[in-house]
């Protein structure tokens, strides 16, 4: 095995150019391991909430310059409020030689682990197998050690937090970044894994002297299945349902049958079936369980699919809502499904300590500028001076944006966990519109 101090220096030093702006991104990671990295960062004490929010703002704005990854360390210059950027770094404990030996055995033992890594994927099974063997791949919040040349002694400061978030984006695209932070470069890892695989193959094909060689299980199964016809190929992947039969004709309508409504229901059923089939055809997939909905919520779901006006009106009558109220509920469904309906009409009693932390996060994120003033109503925050509102969902601490239109609050976008991002997107258009109005003399 490659010794800890050896290996190609270029393999153990990777430099990534500045990442593009992340404005508008709902999160900094899409993969499970990228989100686990973010989770470790955000597992710091609640006192760091404000600095993390400002770090997200810096990261989204592209304030982090090129990032250098070496064993146990990531470094970058991060631009703050001053013209000269700060020197920022983060340290992660490297795995010991014995831990690397265990991890490499775990990867080599299953061909799927190596194939996944080559595809720039890190299956959860690999992390689970490593954990069972006593090796933790992803660092905990206690293992992340920031350093920055700025005068802020916070843990972490906003510049270090920005670097953390950008590293999550690097991990998302290449899990070998995580392995390099843990101490080994990609080339030396691949060389060692191929060596171990070759050694395993030689062991299995050359039995020891005096040992009777068995029969591989795949040969037994192959002989048993030899006389059976091959399995049919799976059905092709469908992206959308086909056109349903048109029931409207020039002939006299069938009494009691609404052809237009029946066509709409058939199209909805086909679309749901395609969704379930796509889930079932995924690797290790299975049909997705459709949510159990009340009659009223299912009517809203149907209305969100833009049915013909007559059908939409019948849905509204059926659940005793006005067409406008149903349209408003359908808009909420389009942005967040059944969970979004929970915040549509009434606020709920959220944890006061969490709401206080959110207020502080908003205050810190404005970084020297005056943060928008908020009026609280349980789980709702109304922005004073703007016809906008933030509503906290009951699941996952998601914030739903709302705007007032003709005296009624309407859903205004997809929910996000980052409250400062939601608030910025809501307030910025209002500020731009006000400036435009002033310039026109309105």
PEHU-V774564 format. One record per residue. N is the residue number from 1. RES is the residue in one small letter. SS is DSSP state (h for helix, s for strand, l for the rest). PHI is phi as a letter, one per 20 degrees, with the letter a starting at -180 (none if undefined). OMEGA is omega in degrees with one decimal (none if undefined). Layout:
BEGIN
N,RES,SS,PHI,OMEGA + N,RES,SS,PHI,OMEGA
END
This chain:
BEGIN
1,x,l,none,-179.4 + 2,x,l,f,179.6 + 3,x,l,f,-176.2 + 4,x,l,g,-176.2 + 5,x,l,e,-176.7 + 6,x,l,e,178.4 + 7,x,l,o,-179.0 + 8,x,l,f,-179.5 + 9,x,l,f,179.5 + 10,x,h,f,179.2 + 11,x,h,f,-177.8 + 12,x,h,d,175.7 + 13,x,s,b,179.7 + 14,x,s,c,-179.2 + 15,x,s,d,-178.7 + 16,x,s,d,178.2 + 17,x,l,f,179.7 + 18,x,l,g,-180.0 + 19,x,l,f,178.9 + 20,x,l,f,179.8 + 21,x,l,g,-179.8 + 22,x,l,d,179.1 + 23,x,l,f,179.5 + 24,x,l,n,177.2 + 25,x,l,f,179.4 + 26,x,l,f,178.9 + 27,x,l,b,179.9 + 28,x,l,e,-177.8 + 29,x,l,b,176.6 + 30,x,l,d,-178.4 + 31,x,l,e,-179.4 + 32,x,h,f,-178.2 + 33,x,h,f,174.5 + 34,x,h,f,177.7 + 35,x,h,f,177.2 + 36,x,h,f,176.0 + 37,x,h,f,178.0 + 38,x,h,f,179.5 + 39,x,h,f,177.6 + 40,x,h,f,177.6 + 41,x,h,f,-176.1 + 42,x,l,f,173.4 + 43,x,l,e,174.9 + 44,x,l,f,-178.3 + 45,x,l,f,-179.3 + 46,x,h,f,179.6 + 47,x,h,f,-179.6 + 48,x,h,e,-173.7 + 49,x,h,g,-178.4 + 50,x,h,f,-179.5 + 51,x,h,f,176.0 + 52,x,h,f,179.1 + 53,x,h,f,179.3 + 54,x,h,f,175.3 + 55,x,h,f,176.7 + 56,x,h,f,179.3 + 57,x,h,f,178.5 + 58,x,h,f,-178.7 + 59,x,h,f,-179.2 + 60,x,h,f,-176.7 + 61,x,l,e,-179.9 + 62,x,l,n,-178.5 + 63,x,l,f,-179.2 + 64,x,s,e,179.1 + 65,x,s,f,-175.9 + 66,x,s,g,-175.7 + 67,x,s,d,176.7 + 68,x,s,d,179.3 + 69,x,s,d,173.9 + 70,x,s,c,179.9 + 71,x,l,g,176.6 + 72,x,l,m,-172.4 + 73,x,s,b,170.4 + 74,x,s,c,-178.2 + 75,x,s,c,177.0 + 76,x,s,a,168.3 + 77,x,s,e,-176.3 + 78,x,s,c,-179.8 + 79,x,l,e,177.7 + 80,x,l,d,-178.9 + 81,x,l,e,179.1 + 82,x,l,e,-177.9 + 83,x,l,f,-178.0 + 84,x,l,e,-179.7 + 85,x,l,f,178.4 + 86,x,s,e,175.3 + 87,x,s,e,-173.0 + 88,x,s,c,177.2 + 89,x,s,b,173.9 + 90,x,s,b,-179.8 + 91,x,s,d,178.8 + 92,x,l,c,-179.8 + 93,x,l,f,175.2 + 94,x,l,e,175.9 + 95,x,l,f,176.6 + 96,x,l,f,-178.3 + 97,x,h,g,179.9 + 98,x,h,f,178.6 + 99,x,h,f,177.4 + 100,x,h,f,178.9 + 101,x,h,f,178.2 + 102,x,h,f,-177.9 + 103,x,h,f,179.9 + 104,x,h,f,176.3 + 105,x,h,f,178.3 + 106,x,h,f,-179.1 + 107,x,h,f,-176.9 + 108,x,h,f,-176.9 + 109,x,h,f,-178.5 + 110,x,l,c,-177.2 + 111,x,h,f,-178.8 + 112,x,h,f,178.7 + 113,x,h,f,-179.5 + 114,x,h,f,179.4 + 115,x,h,f,-179.8 + 116,x,h,f,179.1 + 117,x,h,f,178.2 + 118,x,h,f,176.4 + 119,x,l,e,-178.4 + 120,x,l,m,178.2 + 121,x,l,c,175.9 + 122,x,l,c,-177.6 + 123,x,l,f,178.6 + 124,x,h,f,179.8 + 125,x,h,f,179.0 + 126,x,h,f,179.4 + 127,x,h,f,179.6 + 128,x,h,f,179.3 + 129,x,h,f,179.0 + 130,x,h,f,179.8 + 131,x,h,f,178.1 + 132,x,h,f,178.5 + 133,x,l,e,176.3 + 134,x,l,n,-179.5 + 135,x,l,c,178.3 + 136,x,l,e,-177.7 + 137,x,l,f,-175.9 + 138,x,l,e,-177.9 + 139,x,l,f,173.8 + 140,x,l,e,-179.2 + 141,x,h,f,-179.0 + 142,x,h,f,-176.8 + 143,x,h,e,-179.4 + 144,x,l,e,-175.9 + 145,x,s,d,-179.0 + 146,x,s,e,174.2 + 147,x,s,b,-177.9 + 148,x,s,b,-180.0 + 149,x,l,e,179.4 + 150,x,l,f,-178.3 + 151,x,l,f,-178.4 + 152,x,l,f,179.9 + 153,x,l,e,178.1 + 154,x,l,f,-177.5 + 155,x,l,c,-6.4 + 156,x,l,e,172.1 + 157,x,l,f,-176.1 + 158,x,h,f,-179.5 + 159,x,h,f,176.4 + 160,x,h,f,178.5 + 161,x,h,f,178.3 + 162,x,h,f,177.3 + 163,x,h,f,178.4 + 164,x,h,g,-176.1 + 165,x,h,f,179.4 + 166,x,h,f,176.0 + 167,x,h,f,176.4 + 168,x,h,g,178.4 + 169,x,h,f,176.5 + 170,x,h,f,179.6 + 171,x,h,f,-178.6 + 172,x,h,g,-175.5 + 173,x,h,e,-175.6 + 174,x,l,b,179.7 + 175,x,l,f,176.8 + 176,x,h,f,173.5 + 177,x,h,f,177.8 + 178,x,h,f,-179.6 + 179,x,h,f,176.1 + 180,x,h,f,176.0 + 181,x,h,f,178.7 + 182,x,l,e,169.6 + 183,x,l,p,-176.4 + 184,x,l,c,177.2 + 185,x,l,e,-175.4 + 186,x,h,f,-175.5 + 187,x,h,f,-178.8 + 188,x,h,f,177.0 + 189,x,h,f,-179.2 + 190,x,h,f,178.5 + 191,x,h,f,-179.0 + 192,x,h,f,179.3 + 193,x,h,f,177.3 + 194,x,h,f,177.7 + 195,x,h,f,-179.5 + 196,x,h,f,178.0 + 197,x,h,f,178.9 + 198,x,h,f,178.8 + 199,x,h,f,177.6 + 200,x,h,f,-179.3 + 201,x,h,f,179.1 + 202,x,h,f,179.4 + 203,x,h,f,-176.4 + 204,x,h,f,-177.6 + 205,x,h,e,-179.7 + 206,x,l,d,-179.0 + 207,x,l,f,178.6 + 208,x,l,f,-178.9 + 209,x,l,f,177.5 + 210,x,l,n,-179.6 + 211,x,l,d,-180.0 + 212,x,l,f,-176.7 + 213,x,l,f,178.4 + 214,x,l,e,179.7 + 215,x,l,d,-179.9 + 216,x,l,f,-178.0 + 217,x,h,g,-178.0 + 218,x,h,f,177.2 + 219,x,h,f,178.2 + 220,x,h,f,-179.7 + 221,x,h,f,-179.1 + 222,x,h,f,179.9 + 223,x,h,f,-179.6 + 224,x,h,f,-176.4 + 225,x,h,e,-173.0 + 226,x,l,f,-176.2 + 227,x,l,e,-177.4 + 228,x,l,e,176.3 + 229,x,l,f,-179.3 + 230,x,l,f,176.9 + 231,x,l,f,177.6 + 232,x,l,f,177.7 + 233,x,l,f,177.7 + 234,x,l,f,179.5 + 235,x,l,f,179.5 + 236,x,l,f,177.6 + 237,x,l,f,179.1 + 238,x,l,d,177.9 + 239,x,l,e,177.1 + 240,x,l,b,-179.5 + 241,x,l,f,176.8 + 242,x,l,f,179.9 + 243,x,l,f,178.3 + 244,x,l,e,179.6 + 245,x,l,f,178.3 + 246,x,l,e,-176.1 + 247,x,l,e,-178.9 + 248,x,l,f,179.5 + 249,x,l,c,177.9 + 250,x,l,e,178.8 + 251,x,l,f,179.5 + 252,x,l,f,-178.7 + 253,x,l,f,177.6 + 254,x,l,f,-179.3 + 255,x,l,g,176.9 + 256,x,l,n,-179.2 + 257,x,l,d,175.7 + 258,x,l,e,-173.7 + 259,x,h,f,-177.7 + 260,x,h,f,179.1 + 261,x,h,f,-179.5 + 262,x,h,f,176.7 + 263,x,h,f,179.9 + 264,x,h,f,179.4 + 265,x,h,f,178.2 + 266,x,h,f,178.5 + 267,x,h,f,178.3 + 268,x,h,f,179.0 + 269,x,h,f,179.4 + 270,x,h,f,-179.7 + 271,x,h,f,179.2 + 272,x,h,f,178.5 + 273,x,h,f,177.9 + 274,x,h,f,178.6 + 275,x,h,f,-179.8 + 276,x,h,f,179.6 + 277,x,h,f,178.3 + 278,x,h,g,178.9 + 279,x,h,f,-177.5 + 280,x,h,f,-177.7 + 281,x,h,e,176.1 + 282,x,l,f,175.8 + 283,x,l,g,-177.3 + 284,x,l,l,-177.6 + 285,x,l,e,175.2 + 286,x,l,b,-177.4 + 287,x,l,g,180.0 + 288,x,l,f,178.1 + 289,x,l,f,178.3 + 290,x,l,f,-176.8 + 291,x,l,f,174.5 + 292,x,l,e,-174.7 + 293,x,l,d,171.1 + 294,x,l,f,179.0 + 295,x,h,g,-178.4 + 296,x,h,f,-179.0 + 297,x,h,f,178.7 + 298,x,h,f,175.4 + 299,x,h,f,177.0 + 300,x,h,f,178.0 + 301,x,h,g,178.9 + 302,x,h,f,179.6 + 303,x,h,f,179.6 + 304,x,l,f,179.4 + 305,x,l,e,176.9 + 306,x,l,l,177.7 + 307,x,l,f,174.1 + 308,x,l,g,-176.2 + 309,x,h,g,-178.8 + 310,x,h,f,179.1 + 311,x,h,f,178.9 + 312,x,h,f,179.5 + 313,x,h,f,178.5 + 314,x,h,f,176.4 + 315,x,h,f,179.2 + 316,x,h,f,179.0 + 317,x,h,f,-176.3 + 318,x,h,f,-179.0 + 319,x,l,d,173.8 + 320,x,l,m,174.0 + 321,x,l,c,173.1 + 322,x,l,f,176.8 + 323,x,h,g,179.0 + 324,x,h,f,178.9 + 325,x,h,f,178.1 + 326,x,h,f,178.7 + 327,x,h,f,178.7 + 328,x,h,f,178.1 + 329,x,h,f,178.6 + 330,x,h,f,176.6 + 331,x,h,f,177.7 + 332,x,h,f,180.0 + 333,x,h,f,-179.1 + 334,x,h,f,-179.0 + 335,x,h,e,-174.1 + 336,x,h,b,178.2 + 337,x,h,m,-175.5 + 338,x,h,f,-179.4 + 339,x,h,f,-178.5 + 340,x,h,f,179.7 + 341,x,h,f,-177.1 + 342,x,l,f,-177.0 + 343,x,l,e,-172.4 + 344,x,l,f,-169.7 + 345,x,l,d,-174.1 + 346,x,l,c,172.3 + 347,x,l,f,178.4 + 348,x,l,c,-175.3 + 349,x,l,f,178.4 + 350,x,l,e,-179.6 + 351,x,l,f,-177.7 + 352,x,h,g,-179.8 + 353,x,h,f,177.4 + 354,x,h,f,-179.5 + 355,x,h,f,176.2 + 356,x,h,f,178.3 + 357,x,h,f,178.6 + 358,x,h,f,177.2 + 359,x,h,g,-179.8 + 360,x,h,f,178.0 + 361,x,h,f,178.5 + 362,x,h,f,-179.7 + 363,x,h,f,-178.6 + 364,x,h,f,-175.5 + 365,x,h,f,-178.9 + 366,x,l,f,165.4 + 367,x,l,l,176.3 + 368,x,l,n,176.9 + 369,x,l,e,-179.6 + 370,x,l,f,-179.4 + 371,x,l,f,177.1 + 372,x,l,g,177.9 + 373,x,l,e,-175.2 + 374,x,s,d,172.3 + 375,x,s,d,-173.4 + 376,x,s,e,170.2 + 377,x,s,c,-175.9 + 378,x,l,l,-176.3 + 379,x,l,e,-179.5 + 380,x,s,d,172.9 + 381,x,s,d,174.4 + 382,x,s,e,-179.0 + 383,x,s,e,-177.7 + 384,x,l,f,-179.3 + 385,x,l,n,178.3 + 386,x,l,c,176.0 + 387,x,l,e,-179.5 + 388,x,s,c,-174.1 + 389,x,s,b,173.6 + 390,x,s,d,179.7 + 391,x,s,c,-178.2 + 392,x,s,e,176.7 + 393,x,l,f,-178.9 + 394,x,l,e,-177.8 + 395,x,l,d,169.9 + 396,x,l,m,-179.7 + 397,x,l,l,177.5 + 398,x,l,e,179.4 + 399,x,s,d,-178.0 + 400,x,s,d,178.4 + 401,x,s,e,177.7 + 402,x,s,c,174.2 + 403,x,s,c,178.9 + 404,x,s,e,179.1 + 405,x,s,c,-179.2 + 406,x,l,l,175.7 + 407,x,l,n,-178.2 + 408,x,s,c,179.3 + 409,x,s,e,-179.0 + 410,x,s,d,173.8 + 411,x,s,g,-172.0 + 412,x,l,c,179.6 + 413,x,l,r,-179.4 + 414,x,l,f,179.3 + 415,x,l,f,176.7 + 416,x,s,c,175.7 + 417,x,l,f,-177.5 + 418,x,l,e,-175.5 + 419,x,h,f,-179.0 + 420,x,h,f,177.7 + 421,x,h,f,178.7 + 422,x,h,f,-177.9 + 423,x,h,f,179.6 + 424,x,h,f,-178.9 + 425,x,h,f,179.5 + 426,x,h,f,-172.8 + 427,x,h,f,-175.1 + 428,x,h,g,178.5 + 429,x,h,f,178.6 + 430,x,h,f,-179.9 + 431,x,h,f,179.0 + 432,x,h,f,179.5 + 433,x,h,f,179.0 + 434,x,h,f,178.8 + 435,x,h,f,178.7 + 436,x,h,f,-178.7 + 437,x,h,f,179.7 + 438,x,h,f,-179.0 + 439,x,h,f,179.3 + 440,x,l,e,179.3 + 441,x,l,m,179.7 + 442,x,l,f,none
END
